[in-house]
C-alpha cells in the first residue's frame, strides 16, 4: 500500500523570551518536543546544578524519574528550592518513590504511586480558571482528546493544602486521581509536579 505520513498542527503560544533549562531523567521525548515547538532548552549537568547561575532561566524542567537517575539532584535539591523561592518555575515530571524524601517545598507523598492507563478517560476540570490553564495557552477538555498512550504515571497518594490540583481523571473502577498536575506557589516562584505521560 502507499506510504503515507499524517501531520497535525497545534496552535501553541510560547511566552516571549522564554529561557528553559532541562535536566535529563530516564526517558521521555519532552526535550525534542520543546525543540519542535521552537524552544531550545539548555541541558544542565551536575556542575550547573551545583554552582551554576540558575536564575537566568525562567523555568527548569526535571525529566522523568530524574531523582532516581541523578543523585546530584538530591545533593543540591536546596539550590533548586532556592531558585523557585527567588522567582523561578520548577517543573518536576513524574518520579518514583525516590522522590519521597522531602524534596518538594511542601508535604508530598508518592507512596504507591498511581497510574491512569485509559487514554480516553474523562478529564474533570476542578479549577478551570487556574492561571496555569489560561496563559500563555488556554488548556481545556479538547486538549485531552486524541491522547495516545496512558494519561500518566506517578500520581501521588497525598499532598499538603499548599498544592493546587486543577483537574482529575481516573480509570474505570479507580478512585479519582487529582495529582496529574500539582502547583504550589513558593516564595516568588512556583513548584510544579506533572504526572501526565
Backbone as CSV, one residue per row, in Angstrom:
resi,resn,N_x,N_y,N_z,CA_x,CA_y,CA_z,C_x,C_y,C_z
1,UNK,0.845,-1.192,0.000,0.000,0.000,0.000,0.881,1.243,0.000
2,UNK,0.335,2.372,-0.434,1.141,3.593,-0.499,1.602,4.037,0.890
3,UNK,2.831,4.517,0.961,3.337,5.075,2.210,2.682,6.434,2.423
4,UNK,2.157,6.646,3.608,1.516,7.930,3.913,2.098,8.494,5.198
5,UNK,2.038,9.783,5.306,2.515,10.467,6.510,1.438,11.447,6.924
6,UNK,1.001,11.350,8.162,-0.051,12.231,8.651,0.540,13.211,9.656
7,UNK,0.311,14.477,9.430,0.780,15.507,10.354,-0.423,16.274,10.875
8,UNK,-0.357,16.688,12.121,-1.424,17.506,12.680,-0.784,18.699,13.372
9,UNK,-1.432,19.818,13.281,-0.892,21.050,13.849,-1.524,21.375,15.189
10,UNK,-0.852,22.198,15.941,-1.369,22.680,17.214,-1.044,24.158,17.324
11,UNK,-2.023,24.915,17.723,-1.839,26.355,17.901,-1.270,26.598,19.294
12,UNK,0.044,26.639,19.388,0.717,26.769,20.682,1.424,28.109,20.750
13,UNK,1.178,28.821,21.847,1.854,30.100,22.073,2.971,29.885,23.091
14,UNK,4.111,30.499,22.837,5.265,30.416,23.736,5.482,31.796,24.340
15,UNK,5.687,31.853,25.637,5.946,33.131,26.296,7.169,33.779,25.669
16,UNK,7.114,35.074,25.383,8.249,35.755,24.744,9.515,35.696,25.603
17,UNK,10.644,35.438,24.942,11.939,35.438,25.633,12.121,34.315,26.632
18,UNK,11.360,33.248,26.501,11.394,32.147,27.459,12.758,31.451,27.441
19,UNK,13.355,31.281,28.628,14.632,30.579,28.767,14.400,29.338,29.618
20,UNK,14.634,28.176,29.002,14.319,26.896,29.629,15.599,26.098,29.843
21,UNK,15.690,25.473,31.012,16.768,24.521,31.285,16.135,23.159,31.510
22,UNK,16.853,22.109,31.134,16.316,20.757,31.223,17.329,19.839,31.883
23,UNK,16.855,19.013,32.804,17.692,18.006,33.457,17.172,16.646,33.013
24,UNK,18.003,15.900,32.317,17.593,14.624,31.737,17.325,13.605,32.840
25,UNK,16.226,12.856,32.676,15.898,11.771,33.586,16.165,10.439,32.917
26,UNK,15.198,9.521,33.004,15.401,8.176,32.453,14.721,7.953,31.112
27,UNK,14.093,8.942,30.569,13.434,8.755,29.282,12.483,9.884,28.980
28,UNK,11.744,9.729,27.900,10.767,10.742,27.523,11.236,11.564,26.342
29,UNK,10.285,12.175,25.671,10.563,12.967,24.474,10.337,14.456,24.688
30,UNK,10.323,14.895,25.932,9.996,16.287,26.205,11.015,17.240,25.589
31,UNK,12.287,16.919,25.700,13.293,17.838,25.153,13.112,18.006,23.649
32,UNK,12.820,16.927,22.913,12.586,17.029,21.475,11.275,17.747,21.193
33,UNK,10.279,17.518,22.022,9.005,18.221,21.846,9.180,19.722,22.019
34,UNK,10.036,20.114,22.946,10.319,21.546,23.125,10.939,22.131,21.859
35,UNK,11.889,21.418,21.293,12.525,21.873,20.051,11.485,21.990,18.947
36,UNK,10.593,21.014,18.856,9.544,21.045,17.839,8.655,22.281,17.979
37,UNK,8.529,22.775,19.211,7.722,23.964,19.463,8.528,25.258,19.327
38,UNK,9.818,25.127,19.041,10.657,26.315,18.894,11.350,26.758,20.164
39,UNK,11.361,25.903,21.190,12.029,26.212,22.453,13.299,25.378,22.533
40,UNK,14.421,26.027,22.591,15.702,25.320,22.659,16.212,25.383,24.098
41,UNK,16.091,24.248,24.784,16.450,24.190,26.195,17.953,24.000,26.360
42,UNK,18.467,24.524,27.457,19.848,24.299,27.870,19.858,23.077,28.785
43,UNK,20.702,22.099,28.489,20.773,20.901,29.314,21.744,21.154,30.462
44,UNK,21.270,20.917,31.683,22.090,21.158,32.865,22.819,19.891,33.281
45,UNK,24.115,20.036,33.564,24.879,18.919,34.105,25.027,19.098,35.616
46,UNK,25.750,18.192,36.259,25.891,18.234,37.718,26.532,19.527,38.195
47,UNK,27.543,20.005,37.450,28.222,21.240,37.845,27.278,22.437,37.757
48,UNK,26.451,22.462,36.714,25.473,23.547,36.583,24.526,23.573,37.778
49,UNK,24.063,22.404,38.173,23.121,22.327,39.295,23.803,22.714,40.600
50,UNK,25.074,22.325,40.745,25.804,22.578,41.996,26.197,24.040,42.164
51,UNK,26.666,24.670,41.080,27.232,26.020,41.240,26.797,27.016,40.173
52,UNK,26.062,26.575,39.165,25.699,27.465,38.061,24.686,28.515,38.454
53,UNK,24.530,29.512,37.582,23.562,30.573,37.791,22.203,30.120,37.278
54,UNK,21.398,29.571,38.157,20.092,29.046,37.767,19.080,30.158,37.512
55,UNK,19.332,31.326,38.080,18.360,32.423,37.973,18.203,32.958,36.552
56,UNK,19.100,32.595,35.649,18.970,33.086,34.275,17.902,32.337,33.485
57,UNK,17.313,31.281,34.092,16.268,30.512,33.423,14.903,30.872,33.998
58,UNK,13.908,30.995,33.116,12.540,31.210,33.576,11.958,29.937,34.169
59,UNK,12.358,28.811,33.585,11.831,27.520,34.037,12.920,26.455,33.913
60,UNK,12.933,25.552,34.891,13.800,24.377,34.845,12.880,23.164,34.878
61,UNK,13.095,22.234,33.947,12.299,21.013,33.867,13.172,19.839,34.282
62,UNK,12.680,19.062,35.243,13.375,17.842,35.654,12.703,16.666,34.960
63,UNK,13.478,15.881,34.230,12.949,14.784,33.437,12.342,13.663,34.263
64,UNK,11.732,12.738,33.563,11.072,11.590,34.176,12.056,10.820,35.063
65,UNK,11.643,10.553,36.278,12.436,9.793,37.266,13.857,10.340,37.418
66,UNK,13.998,11.638,37.300,15.329,12.255,37.377,15.988,12.050,38.736
67,UNK,15.198,12.021,39.807,15.796,11.840,41.130,16.374,10.436,41.302
68,UNK,15.904,9.480,40.529,16.491,8.140,40.563,17.765,8.084,39.743
69,UNK,17.771,8.791,38.620,18.895,8.729,37.686,20.014,9.701,38.029
70,UNK,19.698,10.763,38.770,20.665,11.829,39.010,20.824,12.080,40.514
71,UNK,21.779,11.412,41.185,21.982,11.619,42.624,22.302,13.076,42.974
72,UNK,22.847,13.824,42.009,23.189,15.218,42.273,21.944,16.054,42.577
73,UNK,20.775,15.641,42.094,19.556,16.392,42.394,19.240,16.345,43.882
74,UNK,19.418,15.183,44.497,19.196,15.078,45.938,20.225,15.907,46.699
75,UNK,21.469,15.841,46.247,22.540,16.575,46.919,22.312,18.078,46.878
76,UNK,21.861,18.586,45.731,21.711,20.032,45.548,20.250,20.467,45.448
77,UNK,19.359,19.665,46.034,17.936,19.989,45.970,17.634,21.371,46.546
78,UNK,18.344,21.758,47.598,18.081,23.067,48.211,18.351,24.201,47.230
79,UNK,19.316,24.031,46.335,19.570,25.058,45.314,18.363,25.199,44.389
80,UNK,17.717,24.076,44.070,16.533,24.135,43.230,15.384,24.826,43.960
81,UNK,15.232,24.527,45.246,14.190,25.196,46.032,14.467,26.691,46.145
82,UNK,15.732,27.050,46.319,16.086,28.477,46.380,15.783,29.173,45.062
83,UNK,16.033,28.484,43.959,15.734,29.018,42.629,14.247,29.345,42.519
84,UNK,13.398,28.430,42.973,11.959,28.672,42.929,11.592,29.825,43.855
85,UNK,12.115,29.807,45.053,11.768,30.830,46.054,12.099,32.233,45.549
86,UNK,13.132,32.340,44.737,13.536,33.658,44.208,12.760,34.053,42.950
87,UNK,11.862,33.177,42.470,11.037,33.576,41.339,11.032,32.625,40.160
88,UNK,11.770,31.527,40.229,11.793,30.578,39.121,10.622,29.609,39.158
89,UNK,10.459,28.897,38.071,9.440,27.847,37.990,10.174,26.519,37.785
90,UNK,9.898,25.578,38.654,10.481,24.240,38.541,9.362,23.267,38.207
91,UNK,9.497,22.559,37.081,8.529,21.544,36.678,9.184,20.184,36.860
92,UNK,8.624,19.389,37.745,9.142,18.055,38.034,8.220,17.050,37.348
93,UNK,8.728,16.397,36.293,7.943,15.348,35.651,7.855,14.140,36.575
94,UNK,6.998,13.185,36.245,6.682,12.127,37.198,7.930,11.384,37.658
95,UNK,7.896,11.039,38.957,9.023,10.420,39.639,8.589,9.086,40.237
96,UNK,9.555,8.381,40.847,9.215,7.170,41.584,9.435,7.430,43.070
97,UNK,9.442,6.380,43.872,9.488,6.566,45.329,10.736,7.273,45.841
98,UNK,11.785,7.325,45.040,12.979,8.046,45.492,12.687,9.530,45.691
99,UNK,11.558,10.006,45.153,11.174,11.406,45.329,10.546,11.666,46.696
100,UNK,10.199,10.608,47.415,9.547,10.747,48.724,10.551,11.044,49.843
101,UNK,11.421,11.999,49.632,12.419,12.354,50.654,12.397,13.852,50.927
102,UNK,11.203,14.414,50.982,11.032,15.845,51.277,11.766,16.744,50.293
103,UNK,11.776,16.366,49.010,12.406,17.204,48.001,11.521,18.385,47.619
104,UNK,10.217,18.204,47.699,9.294,19.290,47.374,9.246,20.286,48.538
105,UNK,8.800,21.510,48.287,8.803,22.508,49.354,7.717,22.291,50.405
106,UNK,6.692,21.503,50.086,5.573,21.270,50.993,5.286,19.769,51.044
107,UNK,4.491,19.321,52.022,4.197,17.889,52.131,3.708,17.291,50.814
108,UNK,4.303,16.150,50.479,4.042,15.482,49.210,4.451,14.031,49.382
109,UNK,3.540,13.114,49.106,3.830,11.696,49.321,3.386,10.885,48.115
110,UNK,4.356,10.301,47.400,4.017,9.434,46.278,3.465,8.100,46.760
111,UNK,4.123,7.533,47.765,3.680,6.241,48.266,3.618,5.226,47.143
112,UNK,2.501,4.521,47.052,2.273,3.580,45.957,1.670,4.376,44.807
113,UNK,2.505,5.063,44.075,2.060,5.980,43.031,1.082,5.308,42.066
114,UNK,0.043,6.040,41.706,-0.988,5.537,40.820,-0.660,5.828,39.358
115,UNK,-1.236,5.031,38.488,-1.128,5.231,37.044,-2.535,5.290,36.479
116,UNK,-2.774,6.213,35.568,-4.042,6.267,34.850,-3.748,5.802,33.433
117,UNK,-4.255,4.616,33.084,-3.843,3.963,31.842,-4.788,4.187,30.671
118,UNK,-6.024,4.536,30.929,-7.009,4.635,29.855,-6.918,5.999,29.174
119,UNK,-6.460,5.981,27.926,-6.174,7.237,27.231,-7.414,8.046,26.881
120,UNK,-8.593,7.448,26.989,-9.825,8.174,26.677,-10.630,8.513,27.925
121,UNK,-10.065,8.319,29.108,-10.824,8.620,30.317,-11.127,10.118,30.383
122,UNK,-12.231,10.436,30.995,-12.674,11.827,31.077,-11.773,12.621,32.032
123,UNK,-11.484,13.849,31.646,-10.727,14.765,32.499,-11.707,15.789,33.054
124,UNK,-11.805,15.843,34.366,-12.714,16.784,35.025,-11.905,17.978,35.524
125,UNK,-12.271,19.171,35.071,-11.550,20.380,35.458,-12.129,20.927,36.759
126,UNK,-11.322,20.917,37.805,-11.737,21.375,39.119,-11.487,22.865,39.291
127,UNK,-10.465,23.377,38.621,-10.109,24.801,38.680,-9.879,25.296,37.258
128,UNK,-10.943,25.438,36.459,-10.750,25.820,35.054,-10.134,27.195,34.867
129,UNK,-10.188,28.035,35.895,-9.607,29.378,35.803,-8.272,29.497,36.512
130,UNK,-7.669,28.355,36.815,-6.324,28.393,37.386,-5.393,29.047,36.361
131,UNK,-4.582,30.033,36.762,-3.706,30.731,35.809,-2.842,29.806,34.953
132,UNK,-2.453,28.655,35.486,-1.624,27.721,34.710,-2.382,27.167,33.510
133,UNK,-3.714,27.198,33.560,-4.530,26.680,32.468,-5.000,27.777,31.519
134,UNK,-4.588,29.038,31.792,-5.075,30.165,30.996,-4.008,30.859,30.166
135,UNK,-2.733,30.816,30.603,-1.688,31.583,29.910,-0.397,30.792,29.848
136,UNK,0.340,30.818,28.767,0.043,31.533,27.515,-0.946,30.804,26.620
137,UNK,-1.345,29.583,27.014,-2.327,28.808,26.250,-3.472,28.421,27.170
138,UNK,-4.687,28.529,26.665,-5.839,28.058,27.429,-5.914,26.538,27.280
139,UNK,-5.935,25.831,28.413,-5.986,24.378,28.436,-7.380,23.955,28.877
140,UNK,-7.996,23.084,28.094,-9.343,22.615,28.407,-9.533,21.181,27.958
141,UNK,-10.772,20.689,28.031,-11.048,19.291,27.680,-10.568,18.903,26.285
142,UNK,-10.642,19.814,25.335,-10.239,19.478,23.960,-8.763,19.077,23.873
143,UNK,-7.949,19.577,24.783,-6.522,19.262,24.750,-6.230,17.824,25.145
144,UNK,-7.212,17.129,25.692,-7.015,15.737,26.080,-7.654,14.771,25.089
145,UNK,-8.256,15.294,24.030,-8.814,14.418,23.009,-7.679,13.909,22.121
146,UNK,-7.861,12.729,21.553,-6.856,12.095,20.685,-5.541,11.857,21.425
147,UNK,-5.628,11.688,22.728,-4.450,11.388,23.551,-3.979,9.983,23.206
148,UNK,-2.694,9.802,23.031,-2.135,8.492,22.700,-1.286,8.029,23.873
149,UNK,-1.457,6.818,24.274,-0.797,6.199,25.424,-1.593,6.535,26.678
150,UNK,-1.156,6.015,27.814,-1.885,6.261,29.054,-1.843,7.742,29.429
151,UNK,-2.702,8.116,30.363,-2.759,9.523,30.793,-1.525,9.907,31.605
152,UNK,-1.067,9.023,32.474,0.087,9.412,33.273,0.518,8.373,34.282
153,UNK,1.651,8.653,34.918,2.283,7.778,35.908,2.661,8.621,37.125
154,UNK,2.871,7.961,38.232,3.416,8.655,39.397,2.471,9.662,40.015
155,UNK,1.154,9.383,39.969,0.203,10.262,40.664,0.406,10.060,42.161
156,UNK,0.611,11.108,42.911,0.880,10.953,44.338,-0.352,10.504,45.120
157,UNK,-0.072,9.899,46.285,-1.150,9.470,47.180,-1.719,10.629,47.976
158,UNK,-0.846,11.551,48.392,-1.321,12.653,49.231,-0.389,13.850,49.098
159,UNK,-0.908,15.018,49.469,-0.129,16.257,49.449,-0.770,17.261,50.391
160,UNK,-0.002,18.280,50.755,-0.475,19.291,51.698,-1.426,20.292,51.054
161,UNK,-2.039,21.153,51.876,-3.023,22.117,51.384,-2.416,23.235,50.534
162,UNK,-1.102,23.346,50.500,-0.447,24.389,49.706,-0.542,24.118,48.203
163,UNK,-0.823,22.868,47.838,-0.844,22.470,46.436,-2.209,22.718,45.815
164,UNK,-2.211,23.167,44.566,-3.430,23.307,43.773,-3.491,22.118,42.815
165,UNK,-4.674,21.522,42.672,-4.889,20.404,41.754,-5.993,20.813,40.779
166,UNK,-5.635,21.344,39.600,-6.647,21.918,38.704,-7.578,20.919,38.031
167,UNK,-7.182,19.638,37.937,-8.078,18.668,37.306,-7.874,17.281,37.891
168,UNK,-8.807,16.380,37.545,-8.709,14.989,37.984,-9.137,14.072,36.853
169,UNK,-8.730,12.819,36.946,-9.081,11.801,35.967,-8.906,10.440,36.633
170,UNK,-9.431,9.403,36.022,-9.238,8.070,36.594,-9.692,7.015,35.607
171,UNK,-9.116,5.831,35.766,-9.563,4.668,35.013,-10.909,4.202,35.571
172,UNK,-11.601,3.348,34.835,-12.831,2.749,35.349,-12.505,1.966,36.609
173,UNK,-13.378,2.082,37.589,-13.256,1.395,38.882,-12.074,1.881,39.711
174,UNK,-11.468,2.995,39.329,-10.361,3.574,40.092,-10.857,4.852,40.766
175,UNK,-10.356,5.123,41.954,-10.712,6.375,42.628,-10.197,7.560,41.813
176,UNK,-10.861,8.719,41.875,-10.381,9.896,41.138,-8.942,10.242,41.501
177,UNK,-8.148,10.503,40.477,-6.746,10.881,40.651,-6.611,12.371,40.367
178,UNK,-6.312,13.142,41.408,-6.212,14.597,41.262,-4.767,15.065,41.105
179,UNK,-3.811,14.161,41.183,-2.410,14.569,41.189,-1.727,14.593,39.841
180,UNK,-2.481,14.638,38.743,-1.858,14.712,37.420,-1.081,15.997,37.213
181,UNK,-1.559,17.067,37.843,-0.872,18.359,37.819,-1.066,18.990,39.185
182,UNK,0.033,19.230,39.880,0.001,19.913,41.171,0.882,21.149,41.084
183,UNK,0.365,22.263,41.587,1.086,23.533,41.518,1.116,24.144,42.911
184,UNK,2.286,24.575,43.335,2.407,25.206,44.646,3.213,26.492,44.526
185,UNK,2.611,27.640,44.828,3.414,28.857,44.927,4.425,28.694,46.061
186,UNK,5.656,29.108,45.805,6.702,29.000,46.816,7.584,30.230,46.696
187,UNK,7.549,31.096,47.699,8.254,32.370,47.597,7.690,33.158,46.426
188,UNK,8.574,33.601,45.532,8.152,34.362,44.354,7.896,33.474,43.139
189,UNK,8.171,32.167,43.267,8.047,31.279,42.122,6.986,30.219,42.306
190,UNK,7.062,29.198,41.471,6.099,28.110,41.531,6.800,26.766,41.345
191,UNK,6.362,25.817,42.145,6.860,24.444,42.077,5.742,23.608,41.485
192,UNK,6.040,22.861,40.424,5.017,22.117,39.696,5.411,20.637,39.637
193,UNK,4.449,19.774,39.964,4.634,18.332,39.777,3.676,17.888,38.688
194,UNK,4.209,17.231,37.659,3.422,16.844,36.496,3.501,15.345,36.287
195,UNK,2.373,14.656,36.470,2.351,13.200,36.324,1.860,12.760,34.960
196,UNK,1.503,13.681,34.088,0.976,13.306,32.771,2.065,12.666,31.929
197,UNK,1.655,11.643,31.152,2.611,10.969,30.268,2.628,11.679,28.921
